[in-house]
């Protein structure tokens, strides 16, 4: 059986989570393993799932309410040992500086553009999996 990568997707909006899953597909690039998604709609669910371990990449919605993905990113970068890379979904390109402040590893704008999201996710998976090897 082929190994899979686990991607946590956080947004309070089910439509945003669905956009991420559909844009990524089962395998965002040919050179990365198939992806299993864990969907979270609340900050406590994100923290609980990260505590359990096994997450390879986090995709966080910067527009989520009440806990926005930028603040969540900064928090997990401070609190989670060997924090997985984070792909931040931002509302507009001008928010890229906020993604930098939050210490996100990559950022893409909403609404999700499938090629851009798949490329960014695949890049973070490559980095994470090469570090773990």
Number of C-alpha atoms within 10 A of each C-alpha: 3 5 9 14 18 19 22 22 23 29 26 19 14 12 10 20 23 14 17 23 22 13 17 23 15 14 17 23 17 8 10 17 19 17 20 17 18 16 20 21 18 16 19 11 13 21 16 11 16 19 12 8 14 13 19 24 25 26 25 27 31 27 19 21 14 9 17 18 27 24 17 20 27 17 14 19 18 12 11 13 11 10 17 22 22 29 26 30 30 24 16 11 11 10 16 19 10 16 25 15 13 21 21 23 18 19 25 22 19 18 13 19 14 17 12 15 25 21 14 19 27 22 16 21 25 15 13 16 14 9 8 7 5
